[in-house]
């Protein structure tokens, strides 16, 4: 624990600010987030916060960048030389493992008021969500051309089901107090989803 006014390296201080903001959103909701509360939680002055971030929106934008840009799904799916089932299973497992290791980030996913207040952050969220869905669509289309995936599967609908199953699983996990292993859900989810992809023999 730091004392009031204690100086820390810039990156460490920024990390503490981000963690404090996330804690406030997780425990009290987005509407309760203020620079004053972040400063109080970190035992620093408000001026110290402004040395690292322009305003509250800048902090939120940074949080969303961690959640969306550093997300492991795209990098998993875009790997070469693996069958689509392995890629989708790895992507699901890595996504849920990351969320399980960072449960407080789930607060951002379900803070609709955040997106209402900051439409450009909503646009960022929609952009990365759309990019993930397109990546999955392309993977399914490519697999269909190779005869690995059933030809009557709609790639767009499957991508929506895949992404939606992650979201619903995370929402249920959060609502049940993170009381079970989210990673264990990955194999169950992909097992059921893959039944839709199997070509008829």
Beta strands, then each sheet from edge to edge (+ up, - down):
end
